[in-house]
Amino acid sequence: ETGVTQSPTHLIKTRGQQVTLRCSSQSGHNTVSWYQQALGQGPQFIFQYYREEENGRGNFPPRFSGLQFPNYSSELNVNALELDDSALYLCASSPIDRKAGNTIYFGEGSWLTVV
Amino acid sequence: DAKTTQPTSMDCAEGRAANLPCNHSTISGNEYVYWYRQIHSQGPQYIIHGLKNNETNEMASLIITEDRKSSTLILPHATLRDTAVYYCIVFTGTASKLTFGTGTRLQVTL
């Protein structure tokens, strides 16, 4: 049990639609990051949020966007869904002090299927 | 963050020690070695991390060579539930961007 909660666990969307995924970070963790994991591959970093601002982004287009709220929970939004967006989306949180050697904890992920 | 190299797959008999190697020859002085594992369809699970010294916790031991260019994760008594993909990652720990490689698929058999 990592204390990182994601919802929904599974969802199916149609190409062109928009989706919002949610994440509640572990208590005391103010840094949240999102990853995309396609089938058979390792997780790929999408972006990170710290103090409600995007603080680092991977190689993903602008239609991938996010929010972080004052309670440190976060949302990942994907617009204009494409078939290749089908993947497991993972949320990870890390502690408030952000010192070197902190542990990052992952949620169980949200499975998105785009048809 | 430095890149890592791991074997694609390994087998281990149940009850025996599983030794998973990782090369990270370009690791810098402030980068830690982290190990995560991912059981099918679940989120990555933190196992252990270390900077220079060997580390042990209830799940595993981490042995880091003196030059820090390689490390070994040891599961002392592997069980069938340890079957998973194991990822070795090096990073500073001050940010949340973890760079996952392809990992090692460990198969524990009877």
HADDOCK unambig.tbl for C-alpha pairs under 7 A between the chains (distance, minus, plus):
assign (segid A and resid 33 and name CA) (segid B and resid 96 and name CA) 6.14 0.50 0.50
assign (segid A and resid 41 and name CA) (segid B and resid 102 and name CA) 6.70 0.50 0.50
assign (segid A and resid 42 and name CA) (segid B and resid 100 and name CA) 5.64 0.50 0.50
assign (segid A and resid 42 and name CA) (segid B and resid 101 and name CA) 6.19 0.50 0.50
assign (segid A and resid 42 and name CA) (segid B and resid 102 and name CA) 5.80 0.50 0.50
assign (segid A and resid 43 and name CA) (segid B and resid 100 and name CA) 6.13 0.50 0.50
assign (segid A and resid 45 and name CA) (segid B and resid 97 and name CA) 6.23 0.50 0.50
assign (segid A and resid 45 and name CA) (segid B and resid 98 and name CA) 6.96 0.50 0.50
assign (segid A and resid 48 and name CA) (segid B and resid 96 and name CA) 6.74 0.50 0.50
assign (segid A and resid 90 and name CA) (segid B and resid 43 and name CA) 6.81 0.50 0.50
assign (segid A and resid 94 and name CA) (segid B and resid 96 and name CA) 6.92 0.50 0.50
assign (segid A and resid 98 and name CA) (segid B and resid 94 and name CA) 4.98 0.50 0.50
assign (segid A and resid 98 and name CA) (segid B and resid 95 and name CA) 6.93 0.50 0.50
assign (segid A and resid 99 and name CA) (segid B and resid 93 and name CA) 6.87 0.50 0.50
assign (segid A and resid 99 and name CA) (segid B and resid 94 and name CA) 5.24 0.50 0.50
assign (segid A and resid 100 and name CA) (segid B and resid 92 and name CA) 5.56 0.50 0.50
assign (segid A and resid 100 and name CA) (segid B and resid 93 and name CA) 4.55 0.50 0.50
assign (segid A and resid 100 and name CA) (segid B and resid 94 and name CA) 4.72 0.50 0.50
assign (segid A and resid 101 and name CA) (segid B and resid 32 and name CA) 6.53 0.50 0.50
assign (segid A and resid 101 and name CA) (segid B and resid 92 and name CA) 6.52 0.50 0.50
assign (segid A and resid 101 and name CA) (segid B and resid 93 and name CA) 4.64 0.50 0.50
assign (segid A and resid 101 and name CA) (segid B and resid 94 and name CA) 6.98 0.50 0.50
assign (segid A and resid 102 and name CA) (segid B and resid 93 and name CA) 5.25 0.50 0.50
assign (segid A and resid 102 and name CA) (segid B and resid 94 and name CA) 6.84 0.50 0.50
assign (segid A and resid 104 and name CA) (segid B and resid 96 and name CA) 6.94 0.50 0.50
assign (segid A and resid 105 and name CA) (segid B and resid 46 and name CA) 6.64 0.50 0.50
assign (segid A and resid 106 and name CA) (segid B and resid 43 and name CA) 5.91 0.50 0.50
assign (segid A and resid 106 and name CA) (segid B and resid 44 and name CA) 6.03 0.50 0.50
assign (segid A and resid 106 and name CA) (segid B and resid 45 and name CA) 6.87 0.50 0.50
assign (segid A and resid 107 and name CA) (segid B and resid 43 and name CA) 5.67 0.50 0.50
assign (segid A and resid 108 and name CA) (segid B and resid 42 and name CA) 5.29 0.50 0.50
assign (segid A and resid 108 and name CA) (segid B and resid 43 and name CA) 4.23 0.50 0.50
assign (segid A and resid 109 and name CA) (segid B and resid 43 and name CA) 5.89 0.50 0.50
